[in-house]
Amino acid sequence: MVVLKRKKDVYTVPAGKTLEQALRNLGILPETVLAVREGKLVPLWHRLQEGEELQLLDVISGG
């Protein structure tokens, strides 16, 4: 399993899917978050691997 953390929420998703697929399955729009692992951005096309833990940071925009 893969762990995705967003604020106080913790999600577990199966390995093997892309990050984008996992986010969409959770009902999270991929455009609204950035995934980070060990201080580095993880692209949406990244295939999730067993045991990974990613932090999801909300994207904030404004004018």
N, C-alpha and C positions, 0 to 999 in steps of 0.2 A: 504494500500500500504506500501511497504518497500522502504527505501531510501538507495542506495549504492553510496558512494562518492569515487572517484578515481582521485587524483590530482584536476584538475579544472572541471572534468566531474561529473555530478550528474545523476544517473539513478533511475527510479522508477520501481519497479517490484511488481507483485501481491504476497500477502502472501500465505503460504501453500506449496510452493515448497521448495526443499532443496536449500541451498546456491549453491551447484554445478550445479543444474538444472538452476537456475537463471543466473549464470555466463555464462554457455554455451549458453543459449538463447540470451544473450547480445553479444555473439561472443568473450568472454574473456576466455582464457584457464585457468582453475582452478589452474594449476600448476604454473602460473605466478604471482599470488597474494596471500596475506595473508589478511584475514578479521579480523577486530578488533572491539570490542564493549566495551566501558568503560575500555579500557586498557587491555582487555583479548582477546586472540585468539578465533575465532569462527571456529569450524570444518566444513568441506565441507558437512557433513551429517546433519548439523543443519537445522531444518525446520523453515523457515522464518515466523515471526509472525507480525501481523498487527501493524503498528506504529514503527517498529524497524528502526534504523539507523546504518549502518555499514560503517566503513572506509576501503577501499581497498588499501593495500600497495603493491607496486611492489616488487617482489622477485628479488634480484640482485645476480648474481653469477659470478665468474671469477677465474682466476688462476694466 
